[in-house]
Amino acid sequence: MPRPPKPTSVLQLQGTARKDRHANRFDLEMPSEVLTQPEWLTGEGLAEWERHLQSPN
């Protein structure tokens, strides 16, 4: 199975975007809304939620 294409925004950040190849690409947009903690999340799940919010990835 082939590797999925990199989003155009990643190519632009890397400096590898080319007008002849990437100008008319349709990319799915990254969600821009801020995630909110579900009210039902408690205990270990809440600790994991907090850990992922602090992670740089």
C-alpha positions in Angstrom: 0.0 0.0 0.0 1.5 3.4 -0.9 2.3 6.1 1.6 -0.4 8.8 1.8 0.6 12.2 0.4 1.9 14.9 2.8 -0.5 17.8 3.3 0.4 20.9 1.2 0.9 22.9 4.4 3.7 20.5 5.5 5.3 20.7 2.1 5.3 24.5 2.3 6.9 24.4 5.8 9.6 22.1 4.6 10.2 24.2 1.5 9.5 21.4 -0.9 6.1 22.6 -2.3 6.2 23.0 -6.1 3.7 25.0 -8.1 3.7 22.5 -10.9 2.8 19.6 -8.6 1.0 21.0 -5.6 -0.8 24.2 -6.7 -4.2 22.5 -7.4 -4.2 19.9 -4.7 -7.2 19.3 -2.5 -6.1 18.8 1.1 -8.3 18.1 4.1 -8.1 21.0 6.5 -6.8 20.4 10.0 -9.4 21.1 12.6 -8.9 24.6 14.0 -11.3 24.4 16.9 -10.0 24.0 20.4 -10.8 20.6 21.9 -12.7 20.7 25.2 -12.6 18.1 27.8 -15.6 15.8 27.9 -17.6 16.2 31.1 -17.8 12.5 31.7 -14.0 12.0 31.6 -12.5 11.1 35.1 -9.6 9.4 36.7 -7.1 7.8 34.5 -8.8 9.0 31.3 -8.6 12.6 32.6 -4.9 12.2 33.4 -4.3 10.9 29.8 -6.3 13.9 28.4 -4.1 16.3 30.3 -0.9 14.5 29.3 -1.8 14.7 25.6 -2.7 18.4 25.9 0.8 19.1 27.2 2.6 16.9 24.6 4.2 18.8 21.7 3.1 16.2 19.1 
